[in-house]
């Protein structure tokens, strides 16, 4: 085997084990996928990344042309109002079959829902329930109507949640919960069909924070699968205090993947067989034959002092085997030599 083939194998294996450079952004913004604080969502974003591609949106939707994208738009804890242009992009995104997931508590996203023509709203008052964990600020819910969301989940612990009005719920509180003075069962999560897409509302973004991730992990895993696969767009543009204070690079070291290593060996072996068999050279020759070559006549570019007719007759005589001297005598190719006295 030629030296080039072991070299190709070496290069391939080196690329498989080289560390990967990953840029890391940190911020202190509440509910940000870049915030490692207790109220950030880095753990949730990591889990989502295991199920699809994660892309942060740091500019208004009309700037990134959201309507031309597909996947899942994740709006978690927004505190900046949405514009009419952004609502138009969200409408196009949903018409294209996208999924809009909004985790809000006290109604910043209501403006967007209104511009979309959706009746569901987030209540502006906190939800209270007689069933809670540790303190009344942490009510718990157990009524999960969708089996895929309920699988393996005993309860969901909330943190000063609101409720959803104007829609039936996928997940509901107990019948003794209250918003203001109205006591009844309230939805904390609902799903609405919209065009070719769907809107999913969750009335407590705190469920998804790093602080509560461990307690609600099983439900969050089910929720991520419920949202689907593909590209997940995390909205950072509607966090007013989004202030990246650190930008670093982390190198992730990888171990050699045996399956990938075998594929490298197989690819190089196949390349060696093809090259050594001469198939490539024959293909090149065939392709070159498709383009006619122009034959050049050396008689076309002779100097003026050369007798072209005489030279051509000499070449023909060489081909037939005649002797030059018999035909041309002493005059030769250049004609008679001038006599010098």
N, C-alpha and C positions, 0 to 999 in steps of 0.2 A: 504494500500500500504506500502511496506517495505521502510525503510529509504533510501535504496540505490537508489530508483527511483527519489525521490526529489533531492537527491544529484547529480544525473546525469543531471537533468534539470538545476540545479544551475550552474554546471560546463559548460554546453553548452551555457547558456546565458552569462556567464562571458566571454567566448571566443569570443562571438559575439560583445561585447562592449569594449574589451581591446584595447588600442591604438596600432597602427601599427608603428613600427620603420622603418624609411626610411633613408638610407644613402644618403647624399647630397655632391656632389663634385662640387667645384667651380674652374674656371680657367679664365684667361683673354684672351684665344686664340680666335682669330677672327673666326666667323662662327661655334663655338663649341656649342654643345647641353648643355654643362655645364656652359656656360658663360652667366651671367645675365646682362652683359654690353650692351650698345646700339648696338654693332656689333656682339653680340652672338645670339644664336638660341634657347634659353630656351623656349620661348613662342611657337615656332613652334614645338619643341619636345613634349611639353605638349599636344598640339592639336593632334599630331600623336598618342600619348599614349592613347587618347580617342578612337582611331579606331583600335588599335592593341597593340602588345607587342613591347617595345623599348629596343634594346640591343646595347650598344656602342662597337665598335671594336677599340681597342687600340694597336693592333699588326698587322703586315703584313698579308695579306689574306692567304698566304700559311701556316702561323703559326696557324691560326684558322680554316683551312680547309674549306674555304668559299664554295668551289665546292660541298660540301656535304650538304649544308644548302639550305633552300628555304625561299622565302619571298621577301623583297624589300631592296636592298642595296642603302643607301643614302650617296652620296658623295657631300658635300657642301663646296665650296670655298677651294679646295685642293691647297697646295703650295709645296708639296713634290712629286717628280716624282714616277711613278709606275714601278715596276720591271717586267721582263718577267714571273717570277713565279707567281706573282700576277695576271697578265693578263691571265695566264692559268687557275687560280682558278675562275676568273670572267667568262671566257668562259664556264667552267663547270657549274657554277652557272646559267648562262643564258640557257644552254642546258637543265638543269633540270626544266626550266619553271620560273626562277626568273625574277625579274624586276630590272634593273639598272637605278637609277635616278642620274644624274649628274647636279649640278648647279654650273657652272664655268663662269668666265668672260674672261680672257685673255689667256687661252690655256694651263694651266698645265695638264689638262686631255687629251689633244690631243695625247700625247704619248700612253696612254691607248687605245684610239680609234684607233690609227694606228695599235697597236699590235692585236687588235680585228678584223682588216680588215674592219673597218667602214669608209666610205668616208666623213661623216659629221665632221666638225671641228668648234671650237670656234675661231672667228677672234681675232687677236692680237691688233687690233685697236678699240677704243671706237666708239659706235654708236651715231650719232647725229640726231636730228629730230626737225622740226619746231614746233611740238606740244609738249609742256612740261608743268610741274607744278612748279611755283615759279621761277626756274632757268633752264637754258638749260641743266644742269647736271642731271635733273630729267625728261627725256622724258616720255610721256604716250602713251599707246597703247590701242586700242579699237577693233581691228580685232581679234576675238577669234572664230575660225572655229568649234570648238567642242562644242555642246550645253551643255554638262555636265560641262564644264569648264566656259562657259559664263553665266550660270544661276545666275541671280541677280548681275552681275558684270557690272558696268558702265565703268570702266577703270582700267588699271593696271599702277601704278606709278613705274618707274624704277630709278636706281641710278647708273649713269655712266656705262651703260651696254655695252656688246659687242654684236655681232650677230652670228648666226649660218650659216655656208656656206656648200654647198654640199648636201643639203637636203631640202625638202619642209617643210613648217611650219604648226603647229597647231595654233600658235599665231604669228601674223605678225605686223610689224610697218607700218606706213603710207608710201605712195609712194614717199614722199619727204624726207625720211630719208637717211642718207649717212654713209658709212664706208670709210674713206679716201676721195677720190674724186668720188666714184661711188655712184650715187643717184638711189635708187630704194627701193622697199619694202623688208625688211629682216625678216627672222624667228627669234624669240627669244625663241621659244619652238618648239620642234619637237619630233616625236616618230618613232622609227625604230623597225621592227621585227628582231629578232636575235635568230636562233634556235627555241627552244620552248618558249623562253622568249621575252622580249622587252627592248629596251633602250629608255629612255626619257631624253632629253637634255633641259636645261634651261640656257639662256646666261646671267643671272643676279642673283647671289646668295644673293645680298642685299635685294631682295624682301622678303626673309625669315627671316631677322634679326629682333630683338626686336624693333628697331627704326622704321621700316616700316611695322611691323606686323599689327598694327591697321588700317593703310591706305589701306592695301591690304587684310584684313582679309577674306572677302567673297571669293575672288579668291583662297586664300590659303586653305580655307575649301574645296572648290571644287577640288583643286589639290590633297589634301590628299585622298579624296574619289576616285579620278581618279587613284591614285597610287595603290589602292587596300587595302586589309586587311591582317592580319597575323602578321608576325614578321618583324619589320623595323630595319635594322642594320645601325646605324649611324657611319660613318667612322671618327674616331678621329686620326687614325694613320698617316694621310696625312696632318695634321696641324703641321707645324714645331715648332710653339711656344706653343704647348699644355703643359702647366705647372700648374698642379693642385696645388693651394696654400691653399686650405681649404677642410677638410673632416669632416663633422659634421653629426649628426643624428637628424632627425626631427620626432617627435611623432605626428601622425595624430589620433585625437580622433574621434571615430565613434559613431553614434547613433544606438540604437537598431532597427534592421530591423524586423518589425512585421511578415513578411512572413517567415523569417528565424527562428524567435522565435516559430512560430506555427509548423514549420517543426521539431524543437527540441522536442517540446511536443509530437508530433505525433510519432516520432521515439522512444522516451522513453516509451510511452503508448504501442506501438506495441511490444517492447522488454518485457515489463511487462506481456502482454497477453501470449506471447510465453513461457516465463519462468514459469509462474504460471500454465499453462496448462499441464506442465510435458512433453511437446513434446521434449525438449532438453534432459531430462534424458532418455526418451525412445530411442531417437536416439543414445545416448551414449551406452545404454545397447545393442542395436542391433549391434553397431559397435564392442563392446567388445565380442559379441557372435561370430563374424567372426574369432576370434583368439582362437583356442582350448587351454584350460587350462590343464596343467599337474597336475594330482592328485598325491600328495605325500603320501607315505606309511610310517607311523611312525615306522614300524617294521624294516625298512631298516637301521635306524641310532641308534639302541639300543646299550648300553654298552655291553661289552663281558660277564659281570657277570649276565646278564639277560637271562633267558631261553625263546628264541623267540617263539619256538613251543608251549610252555605252555601258554605264554601270548596270542598268537593268539587263542588257544582253549578257553581261558577265555573270550575273546571278543565275540567269536561266541556263547558261552553259555549265555552271558549277553543279546545278541540279541534274543535268543530263550526263555529266562526267567528262566533258570535253576539256582539252588543255588550253589554258589561257594563252599561252604563247602562240599556239597554232592559229588562234583566231585573231589576236590583237597585236601580235608582234611586239615591237619595242615601244609602240605608242602608249600603251597602257590606258589607264582610266582617264588620265588628265589630258589626253590628246598629244600632239607632237610637242616635243620639247624644243624650245627655241635654241638655235645654235648660237653659241657664244664664241666669238673670235678670240 
